[in-house]
């Protein structure tokens, strides 16, 4: 039996600001923006090529303090290109950092160990890791 992670709830304080950040600046696809009533709204967004989406919402998601989610991670095949794209879209992103050493030879020295980091407007923390191929 396969167990797939499909959705992660990201706590935000301003739904429209967060939707604009994830859709317009990060390029996530808006799967749906559902207003159930005046008090309940859910927005689901998916990173291009990902099987896992994020959900941001108002009164329909678990109660977590905005900005309290840390350690979300995206994986890309080319970290230089991904960082350039984030900068072009106006995202404040760290320089490329090498974290650790590869235990075996890899096609690119950044594979597995190359990262950049950024935060959404509420302070939820994201990492982007380079993995250009998997064994």
N, CA, C and O atoms as a printed pandas DataFrame, in Angstrom:
     atom_number atom_name residue_name chain_id  residue_number  x_coord  y_coord  z_coord
0              1         N          UNK        A               1    0.849   -1.181    0.000
1              2        CA          UNK        A               1    0.000    0.000    0.000
2              3         C          UNK        A               1    0.892    1.242    0.000
3              4         O          UNK        A               1    1.837    1.333    0.784
4              5         N          UNK        A               2    0.591    2.187   -0.873
5              6        CA          UNK        A               2    1.305    3.467   -0.907
6              7         C          UNK        A               2    0.643    4.438    0.051
7              8         O          UNK        A               2   -0.583    4.481    0.157
8              9         N          UNK        A               3    1.458    5.218    0.750
9             10        CA          UNK        A               3    0.970    6.284    1.632
10            11         C          UNK        A               3    1.590    7.565    1.107
11            12         O          UNK        A               3    2.797    7.772    1.230
12            13         N          UNK        A               4    0.775    8.418    0.526
13            14        CA          UNK        A               4    1.307    9.634   -0.069
14            15         C          UNK        A               4    0.876   10.847    0.735
15            16         O          UNK        A               4   -0.275   10.956    1.159
16            17         N          UNK        A               5    1.807   11.746    0.934
17            18        CA          UNK        A               5    1.497   13.019    1.573
18            19         C          UNK        A               5    0.971   13.942    0.492
19            20         O          UNK        A               5    1.679   14.228   -0.472
20            21         N          UNK        A               6   -0.250   14.409    0.634
21            22        CA          UNK        A               6   -0.903   15.183   -0.414
22            23         C          UNK        A               6   -1.114   16.652   -0.068
23            24         O          UNK        A               6   -1.130   17.496   -0.964
24            25         N          UNK        A               7   -1.278   16.977    1.224
25            26        CA          UNK        A               7   -1.594   18.353    1.613
26            27         C          UNK        A               7   -0.891   18.695    2.926
27            28         O          UNK        A               7   -0.857   17.893    3.860
28            29         N          UNK        A               8   -0.335   19.902    2.972
29            30        CA          UNK        A               8    0.235   20.450    4.198
30            31         C          UNK        A               8   -0.466   21.781    4.460
31            32         O          UNK        A               8   -0.543   22.630    3.571
32            33         N          UNK        A               9   -0.971   21.962    5.664
33            34        CA          UNK        A               9   -1.625   23.218    6.038
34            35         C          UNK        A               9   -0.554   24.218    6.467
35            36         O          UNK        A               9    0.297   23.911    7.302
36            37         N          UNK        A              10   -0.607   25.408    5.890
37            38        CA          UNK        A              10    0.347   26.474    6.202
38            39         C          UNK        A              10   -0.425   27.602    6.888
39            40         O          UNK        A              10   -1.325   28.189    6.286
40            41         N          UNK        A              11   -0.080   27.909    8.146
41            42        CA          UNK        A              11   -0.818   28.945    8.875
42            43         C          UNK        A              11   -0.405   30.359    8.459
43            44         O          UNK        A              11    0.775   30.708    8.491
44            45         N          UNK        A              12   -1.386   31.158    8.071
45            46        CA          UNK        A              12   -1.125   32.526    7.623
46            47         C          UNK        A              12   -2.097   33.489    8.303
47            48         O          UNK        A              12   -3.157   33.089    8.786
48            49         N          UNK        A              13   -1.714   34.753    8.329
49            50        CA          UNK        A              13   -2.573   35.753    8.972
50            51         C          UNK        A              13   -3.466   36.493    7.976
51            52         O          UNK        A              13   -4.553   36.945    8.335
52            53         N          UNK        A              14   -3.016   36.616    6.735
53            54        CA          UNK        A              14   -3.757   37.347    5.718
54            55         C          UNK        A              14   -3.877   36.444    4.489
55            56         O          UNK        A              14   -2.909   36.262    3.750
56            57         N          UNK        A              15   -5.039   35.893    4.280
57            58        CA          UNK        A              15   -5.259   34.904    3.232
58            59         C          UNK        A              15   -4.949   35.444    1.836
59            60         O          UNK        A              15   -4.290   34.762    1.051
60            61         N          UNK        A              16   -5.399   36.630    1.517
61            62        CA          UNK        A              16   -5.154   37.189    0.188
62            63         C          UNK        A              16   -3.682   37.495   -0.040
63            64         O          UNK        A              16   -3.164   37.256   -1.131
64            65         N          UNK        A              17   -2.998   38.021    0.977
65            66        CA          UNK        A              17   -1.566   38.299    0.854
66            67         C          UNK        A              17   -0.791   36.995    0.654
67            68         O          UNK        A              17    0.115   36.930   -0.177
68            69         N          UNK        A              18   -1.148   35.961    1.415
69            70        CA          UNK        A              18   -0.474   34.667    1.297
70            71         C          UNK        A              18   -0.740   34.041   -0.068
71            72         O          UNK        A              18    0.171   33.499   -0.694
72            73         N          UNK        A              19   -1.984   34.115   -0.527
73            74        CA          UNK        A              19   -2.320   33.559   -1.844
74            75         C          UNK        A              19   -1.495   34.255   -2.928
75            76         O          UNK        A              19   -0.972   33.593   -3.824
76            77         N          UNK        A              20   -1.375   35.569   -2.855
77            78        CA          UNK        A              20   -0.584   36.311   -3.835
78            79         C          UNK        A              20    0.890   35.900   -3.777
79            80         O          UNK        A              20    1.531   35.755   -4.818
80            81         N          UNK        A              21    1.425   35.714   -2.579
81            82        CA          UNK        A              21    2.827   35.308   -2.444
82            83         C          UNK        A              21    3.048   33.941   -3.082
83            84         O          UNK        A              21    3.944   33.771   -3.909
84            85         N          UNK        A              22    2.229   32.969   -2.693
85            86        CA          UNK        A              22    2.432   31.610   -3.197
86            87         C          UNK        A              22    2.119   31.487   -4.688
87            88         O          UNK        A              22    2.829   30.782   -5.404
88            89         N          UNK        A              23    1.090   32.144   -5.158
89            90        CA          UNK        A              23    0.721   32.035   -6.576
90            91         C          UNK        A              23    1.584   32.938   -7.456
91            92         O          UNK        A              23    2.173   32.474   -8.432
92            93         N          UNK        A              24    1.661   34.206   -7.120
93            94        CA          UNK        A              24    2.329   35.169   -7.988
94            95         C          UNK        A              24    3.848   35.160   -7.845
95            96         O          UNK        A              24    4.562   35.248   -8.844
96            97         N          UNK        A              25    4.346   35.055   -6.625
97            98        CA          UNK        A              25    5.784   35.113   -6.438
98            99         C          UNK        A              25    6.448   33.750   -6.546
99           100         O          UNK        A              25    7.520   33.638   -7.141
100          101         N          UNK        A              26    5.834   32.704   -5.983
101          102        CA          UNK        A              26    6.453   31.383   -6.062
102          103         C          UNK        A              26    6.003   30.603   -7.288
103          104         O          UNK        A              26    6.655   29.632   -7.673
104          105         N          UNK        A              27    4.911   31.004   -7.900
105          106        CA          UNK        A              27    4.438   30.311   -9.093
106          107         C          UNK        A              27    3.635   29.057   -8.817
107          108         O          UNK        A              27    3.458   28.229   -9.711
108          109         N          UNK        A              28    3.136   28.898   -7.576
109          110        CA          UNK        A              28    2.294   27.749   -7.266
110          111         C          UNK        A              28    0.982   27.885   -8.042
111          112         O          UNK        A              28    0.502   28.995   -8.274
112          113         N          UNK        A              29    0.414   26.756   -8.436
113          114        CA          UNK        A              29   -0.857   26.730   -9.153
114          115         C          UNK        A              29   -1.991   26.804   -8.126
115          116         O          UNK        A              29   -1.983   26.073   -7.136
116          117         N          UNK        A              30   -2.964   27.689   -8.364
117          118        CA          UNK        A              30   -4.137   27.763   -7.483
118          119         C          UNK        A              30   -5.097   26.661   -7.926
119          120         O          UNK        A              30   -5.728   26.756   -8.979
120          121         N          UNK        A              31   -5.197   25.618   -7.108
121          122        CA          UNK        A              31   -6.091   24.501   -7.418
122          123         C          UNK        A              31   -7.539   24.896   -7.181
123          124         O          UNK        A              31   -8.419   24.601   -7.990
124          125         N          UNK        A              32   -7.772   25.565   -6.064
125          126        CA          UNK        A              32   -9.105   26.104   -5.803
126          127         C          UNK        A              32   -9.044   27.160   -4.718
127          128         O          UNK        A              32   -8.160   27.155   -3.860
128          129         N          UNK        A              33   -9.999   28.059   -4.780
129          130        CA          UNK        A              33  -10.190   29.106   -3.779
130          131         C          UNK        A              33  -11.680   29.053   -3.461
131          132         O          UNK        A              33  -12.506   29.610   -4.185
132          133         N          UNK        A              34  -12.004   28.383   -2.378
133          134        CA          UNK        A              34  -13.399   28.086   -2.053
134          135         C          UNK        A              34  -13.872   28.901   -0.867
135          136         O          UNK        A              34  -13.331   28.790    0.233
136          137         N          UNK        A              35  -14.874   29.713   -1.097
137          138        CA          UNK        A              35  -15.509   30.467   -0.018
138          139         C          UNK        A              35  -16.785   29.719    0.361
139          140         O          UNK        A              35  -17.748   29.677   -0.405
140          141         N          UNK        A              36  -16.776   29.135    1.547
141          142        CA          UNK        A              36  -17.917   28.350    2.002
142          143         C          UNK        A              36  -19.011   29.259    2.541
143          144         O          UNK        A              36  -20.196   29.022    2.307
144          145         N          UNK        A              37  -18.611   30.299    3.263
145          146        CA          UNK        A              37  -19.512   31.353    3.720
146          147         C          UNK        A              37  -18.653   32.557    4.073
147          148         O          UNK        A              37  -17.454   32.550    3.794
148          149         N          UNK        A              38  -19.224   33.583    4.673
149          150        CA          UNK        A              38  -18.456   34.797    4.979
150          151         C          UNK        A              38  -17.294   34.556    5.934
151          152         O          UNK        A              38  -16.342   35.335    5.963
152          153         N          UNK        A              39  -17.366   33.475    6.721
153          154        CA          UNK        A              39  -16.337   33.205    7.714
154          155         C          UNK        A              39  -15.373   32.079    7.342
155          156         O          UNK        A              39  -14.333   31.929    7.983
156          157         N          UNK        A              40  -15.695   31.296    6.333
157          158        CA          UNK        A              40  -14.877   30.125    6.007
158          159         C          UNK        A              40  -14.429   30.165    4.549
159          160         O          UNK        A              40  -15.240   30.266    3.629
160          161         N          UNK        A              41  -13.096   30.081    4.367
161          162        CA          UNK        A              41  -12.520   30.082    3.020
162          163         C          UNK        A              41  -11.281   29.206    3.021
163          164         O          UNK        A              41  -10.497   29.227    3.970
164          165         N          UNK        A              42  -11.107   28.436    1.954
165          166        CA          UNK        A              42   -9.957   27.544    1.816
166          167         C          UNK        A              42   -9.322   27.769    0.440
167          168         O          UNK        A              42  -10.017   27.812   -0.575
168          169         N          UNK        A              43   -8.005   27.908    0.422
169          170        CA          UNK        A              43   -7.260   28.032   -0.826
170          171         C          UNK        A              43   -6.228   26.906   -0.859
171          172         O          UNK        A              43   -5.438   26.746    0.072
172          173         N          UNK        A              44   -6.243   26.131   -1.938
173          174        CA          UNK        A              44   -5.259   25.073   -2.120
174          175         C          UNK        A              44   -4.367   25.439   -3.287
175          176         O          UNK        A              44   -4.847   25.805   -4.360
176          177         N          UNK        A              45   -3.046   25.338   -3.070
177          178        CA          UNK        A              45   -2.057   25.676   -4.094
178          179         C          UNK        A              45   -1.041   24.543   -4.200
179          180         O          UNK        A              45   -0.721   23.887   -3.208
180          181         N          UNK        A              46   -0.539   24.320   -5.415
181          182        CA          UNK        A              46    0.417   23.240   -5.629
182          183         C          UNK        A              46    1.650   23.756   -6.362
183          184         O          UNK        A              46    1.530   24.421   -7.391
184          185         N          UNK        A              47    2.842   23.448   -5.830
185          186        CA          UNK        A              47    4.056   23.810   -6.559
186          187         C          UNK        A              47    4.086   23.083   -7.906
187          188         O          UNK        A              47    3.656   21.933   -7.986
188          189         N          UNK        A              48    4.585   23.729   -8.964
189          190        CA          UNK        A              48    4.642   23.075  -10.270
190          191         C          UNK        A              48    5.369   21.726  -10.181
191          192         O          UNK        A              48    6.488   21.651   -9.673
192          193         N          UNK        A              49    4.733   20.680  -10.671
193          194        CA          UNK        A              49    5.336   19.354  -10.692
194          195         C          UNK        A              49    5.219   18.570   -9.403
195          196         O          UNK        A              49    5.678   17.429   -9.344
196          197         N          UNK        A              50    4.626   19.135   -8.372
197          198        CA          UNK        A              50    4.550   18.468   -7.072
198          199         C          UNK        A              50    3.299   17.611   -6.942
199          200         O          UNK        A              50    2.263   17.915   -7.534
200          201         N          UNK        A              51    3.402   16.550   -6.172
201          202        CA          UNK        A              51    2.249   15.732   -5.830
202          203         C          UNK        A              51    1.636   16.147   -4.511
203          204         O          UNK        A              51    0.622   15.591   -4.090
204          205         N          UNK        A              52    2.248   17.124   -3.853
205          206        CA          UNK        A              52    1.757   17.605   -2.560
206          207         C          UNK        A              52    1.403   19.079   -2.674
207          208         O          UNK        A              52    2.160   19.868   -3.239
208          209         N          UNK        A              53    0.256   19.440   -2.137
209          210        CA          UNK        A              53   -0.225   20.818   -2.159
210          211         C          UNK        A              53   -0.124   21.428   -0.773
211          212         O          UNK        A              53    0.091   20.736    0.222
212          213         N          UNK        A              54   -0.286   22.751   -0.735
213          214        CA          UNK        A              54   -0.460   23.433    0.543
214          215         C          UNK        A              54   -1.884   23.964    0.590
215          216         O          UNK        A              54   -2.504   24.227   -0.441
216          217         N          UNK        A              55   -2.387   24.115    1.810
217          218        CA          UNK        A              55   -3.696   24.715    2.014
218          219         C          UNK        A              55   -3.525   25.866    2.989
219          220         O          UNK        A              55   -2.906   25.727    4.044
220          221         N          UNK        A              56   -4.090   27.005    2.610
221          222        CA          UNK        A              56   -4.185   28.147    3.509
222          223         C          UNK        A              56   -5.671   28.431    3.663
223          224         O          UNK        A              56   -6.444   28.224    2.728
224          225         N          UNK        A              57   -6.069   28.896    4.815
225          226        CA          UNK        A              57   -7.496   29.077    4.979
226          227         C          UNK        A              57   -7.865   29.948    6.155
227          228         O          UNK        A              57   -7.025   30.389    6.940
228          229         N          UNK        A              58   -9.147   30.173    6.238
229          230        CA          UNK        A              58   -9.730   30.983    7.297
230          231         C          UNK        A              58  -10.846   30.165    7.938
231          232         O          UNK        A              58  -11.834   29.833    7.283
232          233         N          UNK        A              59  -10.687   29.844    9.201
233          234        CA          UNK        A              59  -11.681   29.128    9.994
234          235         C          UNK        A              59  -12.008   27.733    9.476
235          236         O          UNK        A              59  -13.066   27.195    9.803
236          237         N          UNK        A              60  -11.144   27.143    8.693
237          238        CA          UNK        A              60  -11.408   25.798    8.191
238          239         C          UNK        A              60  -10.172   24.919    8.267
239          240         O          UNK        A              60  -10.183   23.781    7.798
240          241         N          UNK        A              61   -9.123   25.437    8.848
241          242        CA          UNK        A              61   -7.880   24.691    8.973
242          243         C          UNK        A              61   -7.502   24.642   10.448
243          244         O          UNK        A              61   -8.008   25.439   11.238
244          245         N          UNK        A              62   -6.617   23.714   10.834
245          246        CA          UNK        A              62   -6.213   23.649   12.245
246          247         C          UNK        A              62   -5.689   24.997   12.730
247          248         O          UNK        A              62   -5.051   25.737   11.980
248          249         N          UNK        A              63   -5.963   25.300   13.974
249          250        CA          UNK        A              63   -5.545   26.567   14.563
250          251         C          UNK        A              63   -4.063   26.500   14.925
251          252         O          UNK        A              63   -3.679   25.864   15.907
252          253         N          UNK        A              64   -3.248   27.158   14.127
253          254        CA          UNK        A              64   -1.811   27.250   14.370
254          255         C          UNK        A              64   -1.428   28.715   14.237
255          256         O          UNK        A              64   -1.992   29.425   13.405
256          257         N          UNK        A              65   -0.488   29.174   15.036
257          258        CA          UNK        A              65   -0.066   30.568   14.912
258          259         C          UNK        A              65    0.562   30.833   13.533
259          260         O          UNK        A              65    1.402   30.053   13.084
260          261         N          UNK        A              66    0.169   31.915   12.862
261          262        CA          UNK        A              66    0.789   32.264   11.585
262          263         C          UNK        A              66    2.307   32.344   11.732
263          264         O          UNK        A              66    2.820   32.922   12.690
264          265         N          UNK        A              67    3.007   31.763   10.780
265          266        CA          UNK        A              67    4.467   31.791   10.792
266          267         C          UNK        A              67    5.101   30.691   11.622
267          268         O          UNK        A              67    6.326   30.643   11.735
268          269         N          UNK        A              68    4.311   29.811   12.203
269          270        CA          UNK        A              68    4.864   28.787   13.094
270          271         C          UNK        A              68    5.369   27.539   12.381
271          272         O          UNK        A              68    6.003   26.689   13.007
272          273         N          UNK        A              69    5.106   27.414   11.103
273          274        CA          UNK        A              69    5.537   26.233   10.367
274          275         C          UNK        A              69    6.942   26.462    9.816
275          276         O          UNK        A              69    7.178   27.413    9.071
276          277         N          UNK        A              70    7.846   25.604   10.179
277          278        CA          UNK        A              70    9.247   25.711    9.727
278          279         C          UNK        A              70    9.652   24.388    9.095
279          280         O          UNK        A              70    9.113   23.338    9.446
280          281         N          UNK        A              71   10.584   24.435    8.179
281          282        CA          UNK        A              71   11.145   23.214    7.626
282          283         C          UNK        A              71   10.438   22.651    6.414
283          284         O          UNK        A              71   10.713   21.519    6.015
284          285         N          UNK        A              72    9.527   23.415    5.815
285          286        CA          UNK        A              72    8.933   22.959    4.562
286          287         C          UNK        A              72   10.039   22.921    3.508
287          288         O          UNK        A              72   10.904   23.797    3.487
288          289         N          UNK        A              73   10.017   21.916    2.637
289          290        CA          UNK        A              73   11.121   21.778    1.706
290          291         C          UNK        A              73   10.643   21.443    0.304
291          292         O          UNK        A              73    9.836   20.538    0.094
292          293         N          UNK        A              74   11.166   22.196   -0.639
293          294        CA          UNK        A              74   10.950   21.940   -2.055
294          295         C          UNK        A              74   12.247   21.356   -2.621
295          296         O          UNK        A              74   13.332   21.630   -2.107
296          297         N          UNK        A              75   12.132   20.553   -3.677
297          298        CA          UNK        A              75   13.307   19.968   -4.323
298          299         C          UNK        A              75   13.295   20.360   -5.790
299          300         O          UNK        A              75   12.266   20.279   -6.461
300          301         N          UNK        A              76   14.450   20.786   -6.279
301          302        CA          UNK        A              76   14.594   21.207   -7.676
302          303         C          UNK        A              76   15.826   20.539   -8.276
303          304         O          UNK        A              76   16.736   20.146   -7.546
304          305         N          UNK        A              77   15.860   20.407   -9.610
305          306        CA          UNK        A              77   17.040   19.809  -10.241
306          307         C          UNK        A              77   18.195   20.802  -10.436
307          308         O          UNK        A              77   19.337   20.383  -10.626
308          309         N          UNK        A              78   17.912   22.116  -10.392
309          310        CA          UNK        A              78   18.940   23.130  -10.640
310          311         C          UNK        A              78   18.741   24.280   -9.660
311          312         O          UNK        A              78   17.866   25.125   -9.847
312          313         N          UNK        A              79   19.558   24.303   -8.620
313          314        CA          UNK        A              79   19.405   25.290   -7.555
314          315         C          UNK        A              79   19.734   26.706   -8.023
315          316         O          UNK        A              79   19.082   27.663   -7.605
316          317         N          UNK        A              80   20.736   26.846   -8.882
317          318        CA          UNK        A              80   21.077   28.180   -9.397
318          319         C          UNK        A              80   19.883   28.779  -10.155
319          320         O          UNK        A              80   19.533   29.943   -9.961
320          321         N          UNK        A              81   19.275   27.976  -11.008
321          322        CA          UNK        A              81   18.128   28.427  -11.791
322          323         C          UNK        A              81   16.936   28.736  -10.884
323          324         O          UNK        A              81   16.245   29.736  -11.082
324          325         N          UNK        A              82   16.697   27.880   -9.893
325          326        CA          UNK        A              82   15.581   28.102   -8.970
326          327         C          UNK        A              82   15.776   29.387   -8.174
327          328         O          UNK        A              82   14.837   30.165   -8.008
328          329         N          UNK        A              83   16.988   29.611   -7.684
329          330        CA          UNK        A              83   17.257   30.827   -6.914
330          331         C          UNK        A              83   17.074   32.065   -7.780
331          332         O          UNK        A              83   16.491   33.056   -7.341
332          333         N          UNK        A              84   17.572   32.006   -9.009
333          334        CA          UNK        A              84   17.413   33.140   -9.927
334          335         C          UNK        A              84   15.935   33.421  -10.177
335          336         O          UNK        A              84   15.524   34.581  -10.220
336          337         N          UNK        A              85   15.142   32.383  -10.339
337          338        CA          UNK        A              85   13.707   32.559  -10.566
338          339         C          UNK        A              85   13.032   33.186   -9.349
339          340         O          UNK        A              85   12.186   34.069   -9.494
340          341         N          UNK        A              86   13.401   32.734   -8.147
341          342        CA          UNK        A              86   12.824   33.324   -6.936
342          343         C          UNK        A              86   13.183   34.803   -6.831
343          344         O          UNK        A              86   12.323   35.629   -6.523
344          345         N          UNK        A              87   14.428   35.138   -7.081
345          346        CA          UNK        A              87   14.847   36.543   -7.034
346          347         C          UNK        A              87   14.095   37.374   -8.065
347          348         O          UNK        A              87   13.658   38.488   -7.777
348          349         N          UNK        A              88   13.950   36.828   -9.259
349          350        CA          UNK        A              88   13.231   37.523  -10.330
350          351         C          UNK        A              88   11.781   37.794   -9.935
351          352         O          UNK        A              88   11.201   38.801  -10.342
352          353         N          UNK        A              89   11.202   36.899   -9.145
353          354        CA          UNK        A              89    9.816   37.043   -8.710
354          355         C          UNK        A              89    9.688   37.876   -7.429
355          356         O          UNK        A              89    8.592   38.031   -6.892
356          357         N          UNK        A              90   10.815   38.410   -6.946
357          358        CA          UNK        A              90   10.779   39.292   -5.791
358          359         C          UNK        A              90   10.813   38.601   -4.441
359          360         O          UNK        A              90   10.471   39.210   -3.427
360          361         N          UNK        A              91   11.216   37.347   -4.411
361          362        CA          UNK        A              91   11.303   36.620   -3.140
362          363         C          UNK        A              91   12.672   36.869   -2.524
363          364         O          UNK        A              91   13.695   36.758   -3.199
364          365         N          UNK        A              92   12.684   37.206   -1.241
365          366        CA          UNK        A              92   13.952   37.357   -0.521
366          367         C          UNK        A              92   14.451   35.964   -0.186
367          368         O          UNK        A              92   13.880   35.274    0.659
368          369         N          UNK        A              93   15.520   35.557   -0.853
369          370        CA          UNK        A              93   16.039   34.204   -0.715
370          371         C          UNK        A              93   17.518   34.261   -0.367
371          372         O          UNK        A              93   18.240   35.155   -0.809
372          373         N          UNK        A              94   17.961   33.290    0.433
373          374        CA          UNK        A              94   19.359   33.260    0.857
374          375         C          UNK        A              94   20.290   32.945   -0.303
375          376         O          UNK        A              94   19.860   32.536   -1.382
376          377         N          UNK        A              95   21.559   33.144   -0.054
377          378        CA          UNK        A              95   22.576   32.658   -0.984
378          379         C          UNK        A              95   22.536   31.126   -0.943
379          380         O          UNK        A              95   21.969   30.538   -0.023
380          381         N          UNK        A              96   23.132   30.501   -1.928
381          382        CA          UNK        A              96   23.234   29.034   -1.928
382          383         C          UNK        A              96   24.176   28.612   -0.812
383          384         O          UNK        A              96   25.267   29.160   -0.652
384          385         N          UNK        A              97   23.732   27.631   -0.050
385          386        CA          UNK        A              97   24.523   27.097    1.058
386          387         C          UNK        A              97   24.731   25.602    0.856
387          388         O          UNK        A              97   23.828   24.897    0.404
388          389         N          UNK        A              98   25.914   25.129    1.191
389          390        CA          UNK        A              98   26.196   23.700    1.163
390          391         C          UNK        A              98   26.105   23.208    2.595
391          392         O          UNK        A              98   26.802   23.694    3.485
392          393         N          UNK        A              99   25.221   22.224    2.799
393          394        CA          UNK        A              99   24.977   21.688    4.137
394          395         C          UNK        A              99   25.415   20.225    4.144
395          396         O          UNK        A              99   24.727   19.359    3.602
396          397         N          UNK        A             100   26.549   19.963    4.753
397          398        CA          UNK        A             100   27.057   18.600    4.838
398          399         C          UNK        A             100   27.873   18.200    3.619
399          400         O          UNK        A             100   28.225   19.030    2.780
400          401         N          UNK        A             101   28.165   16.895    3.542
401          402        CA          UNK        A             101   28.944   16.338    2.437
402          403         C          UNK        A             101   28.214   15.141    1.870
403          404         O          UNK        A             101   27.526   14.421    2.595
404          405         N          UNK        A             102   28.360   14.932    0.593
405          406        CA          UNK        A             102   27.762   13.766   -0.046
406          407         C          UNK        A             102   28.536   12.511    0.345
407          408         O          UNK        A             102   29.767   12.520    0.354
408          409         N          UNK        A             103   27.824   11.430    0.669
409          410        CA          UNK        A             103   28.509   10.192    1.041
410          411         C          UNK        A             103   29.066    9.420   -0.161
411          412         O          UNK        A             103   29.854    8.488    0.004
412          413         N          UNK        A             104   28.656    9.812   -1.355
413          414        CA          UNK        A             104   29.117    9.134   -2.574
414          415         C          UNK        A             104   29.185   10.167   -3.698
415          416         O          UNK        A             104   28.605   11.246   -3.577
416          417         N          UNK        A             105   29.882    9.854   -4.785
417          418        CA          UNK        A             105   29.955   10.793   -5.902
418          419         C          UNK        A             105   28.564   11.073   -6.484
419          420         O          UNK        A             105   27.719   10.182   -6.568
420          421         N          UNK        A             106   28.351   12.312   -6.878
421          422        CA          UNK        A             106   27.078   12.729   -7.471
422          423         C          UNK        A             106   27.380   13.523   -8.740
423          424         O          UNK        A             106   28.484   14.043   -8.902
424          425         N          UNK        A             107   26.384   13.619   -9.654
425          426        CA          UNK        A             107   26.615   14.339  -10.924
426          427         C          UNK        A             107   26.982   15.810  -10.740
427          428         O          UNK        A             107   27.753   16.354  -11.532
428          429         N          UNK        A             108   26.450   16.452   -9.721
429          430        CA          UNK        A             108   26.680   17.876   -9.477
430          431         C          UNK        A             108   27.038   18.037   -8.007
431          432         O          UNK        A             108   26.379   17.445   -7.152
432          433         N          UNK        A             109   28.062   18.822   -7.688
433          434        CA          UNK        A             109   28.467   18.954   -6.281
434          435         C          UNK        A             109   27.387   19.532   -5.355
435          436         O          UNK        A             109   27.483   19.380   -4.138
436          437         N          UNK        A             110   26.367   20.189   -5.908
437          438        CA          UNK        A             110   25.278   20.707   -5.072
438          439         C          UNK        A             110   24.193   19.667   -4.795
439          440         O          UNK        A             110   23.358   19.862   -3.912
440          441         N          UNK        A             111   24.203   18.561   -5.546
441          442        CA          UNK        A             111   23.162   17.546   -5.335
442          443         C          UNK        A             111   23.142   17.083   -3.883
443          444         O          UNK        A             111   24.182   16.781   -3.299
444          445         N          UNK        A             112   21.966   17.035   -3.324
445          446        CA          UNK        A             112   21.689   16.591   -1.957
446          447         C          UNK        A             112   22.104   17.595   -0.881
447          448         O          UNK        A             112   21.467   17.661    0.170
448          449         N          UNK        A             113   23.141   18.362   -1.117
449          450        CA          UNK        A             113   23.684   19.230   -0.069
450          451         C          UNK        A             113   23.523   20.726   -0.345
451          452         O          UNK        A             113   23.855   21.546    0.511
452          453         N          UNK        A             114   23.022   21.092   -1.521
453          454        CA          UNK        A             114   22.841   22.498   -1.860
454          455         C          UNK        A             114   21.443   22.971   -1.495
455          456         O          UNK        A             114   20.452   22.338   -1.860
456          457         N          UNK        A             115   21.362   24.092   -0.769
457          458        CA          UNK        A             115   20.089   24.622   -0.292
458          459         C          UNK        A             115   20.057   26.141   -0.423
459          460         O          UNK        A             115   21.090   26.809   -0.388
460          461         N          UNK        A             116   18.831   26.673   -0.576
461          462        CA          UNK        A             116   18.542   28.080   -0.332
462          463         C          UNK        A             116   17.332   28.116    0.591
463          464         O          UNK        A             116   16.577   27.149    0.683
464          465         N          UNK        A             117   17.161   29.237    1.269
465          466        CA          UNK        A             117   16.102   29.357    2.259
466          467         C          UNK        A             117   15.339   30.668    2.068
467          468         O          UNK        A             117   15.917   31.684    1.682
468          469         N          UNK        A             118   14.032   30.629    2.344
469          470        CA          UNK        A             118   13.212   31.835    2.308
470          471         C          UNK        A             118   12.041   31.658    3.261
471          472         O          UNK        A             118   11.791   30.566    3.771
472          473         N          UNK        A             119   11.329   32.759    3.490
473          474        CA          UNK        A             119   10.132   32.746    4.332
474          475         C          UNK        A             119    8.982   33.382    3.586
475          476         O          UNK        A             119    9.176   34.241    2.726
476          477         N          UNK        A             120    7.768   32.944    3.932
477          478        CA          UNK        A             120    6.596   33.614    3.377
478          479         C          UNK        A             120    6.350   34.884    4.185
479          480         O          UNK        A             120    7.059   35.119    5.163
480          481         N          UNK        A             121    5.380   35.705    3.819
481          482        CA          UNK        A             121    5.164   36.972    4.525
482          483         C          UNK        A             121    4.871   36.823    6.022
483          484         O          UNK        A             121    5.062   37.777    6.777
484          485         N          UNK        A             122    4.414   35.654    6.464
485          486        CA          UNK        A             122    4.144   35.440    7.894
486          487         C          UNK        A             122    5.335   34.860    8.640
487          488         O          UNK        A             122    5.317   34.792    9.869
488          489         N          UNK        A             123    6.372   34.440    7.921
489          490        CA          UNK        A             123    7.541   33.858    8.571
490          491         C          UNK        A             123    7.586   32.337    8.546
491          492         O          UNK        A             123    8.467   31.745    9.169
492          493         N          UNK        A             124    6.661   31.687    7.841
493          494        CA          UNK        A             124    6.771   30.238    7.661
494          495         C          UNK        A             124    8.034   29.971    6.854
495          496         O          UNK        A             124    8.266   30.602    5.823
496          497         N          UNK        A             125    8.851   29.027    7.330
497          498        CA          UNK        A             125   10.164   28.807    6.742
498          499         C          UNK        A             125   10.206   27.700    5.710
499          500         O          UNK        A             125    9.681   26.607    5.923
500          501         N          UNK        A             126   10.844   28.003    4.583
501          502        CA          UNK        A             126   10.982   27.076    3.462
502          503         C          UNK        A             126   12.454   26.873    3.124
503          504         O          UNK        A             126   13.275   27.778    3.272
504          505         N          UNK        A             127   12.767   25.662    2.666
505          506        CA          UNK        A             127   14.087   25.349    2.115
506          507         C          UNK        A             127   13.866   24.846    0.697
507          508         O          UNK        A             127   12.823   24.274    0.383
508          509         N          UNK        A             128   14.856   25.066   -0.149
509          510        CA          UNK        A             128   14.856   24.505   -1.494
510          511         C          UNK        A             128   16.179   23.730   -1.620
511          512         O          UNK        A             128   17.262   24.293   -1.455
512          513         N          UNK        A             129   16.065   22.446   -1.913
513          514        CA          UNK        A             129   17.208   21.551   -2.015
514          515         C          UNK        A             129   17.405   21.124   -3.465
515          516         O          UNK        A             129   16.436   20.913   -4.195
516          517         N          UNK        A             130   18.672   20.996   -3.880
517          518        CA          UNK        A             130   18.938   20.491   -5.231
518          519         C          UNK        A             130   19.137   18.982   -5.190
519          520         O          UNK        A             130   19.964   18.464   -4.439
520          521         N          UNK        A             131   18.362   18.296   -6.011
521          522        CA          UNK        A             131   18.581   16.874   -6.305
522          523         C          UNK        A             131   18.331   16.728   -7.794
523          524         O          UNK        A             131   17.184   16.736   -8.241
524          525         N          UNK        A             132   19.417   16.593   -8.573
525          526        CA          UNK        A             132   19.248   16.533  -10.028
526          527         C          UNK        A             132   18.941   15.119  -10.513
527          528         O          UNK        A             132   18.363   14.942  -11.585
528          529         N          UNK        A             133   19.324   14.116   -9.732
529          530        CA          UNK        A             133   18.970   12.744  -10.068
530          531         C          UNK        A             133   18.984   11.919   -8.794
531          532         O          UNK        A             133   19.665   12.253   -7.825
532          533         N          UNK        A             134   18.234   10.855   -8.815
533          534        CA          UNK        A             134   18.174    9.963   -7.661
534          535         C          UNK        A             134   18.716    8.595   -8.076
535          536         O          UNK        A             134   18.505    8.149   -9.204
536          537         N          UNK        A             135   19.422    7.931   -7.145
537          538        CA          UNK        A             135   19.972    6.618   -7.501
538          539         C          UNK        A             135   18.873    5.600   -7.743
539          540         O          UNK        A             135   19.159    4.444   -8.052
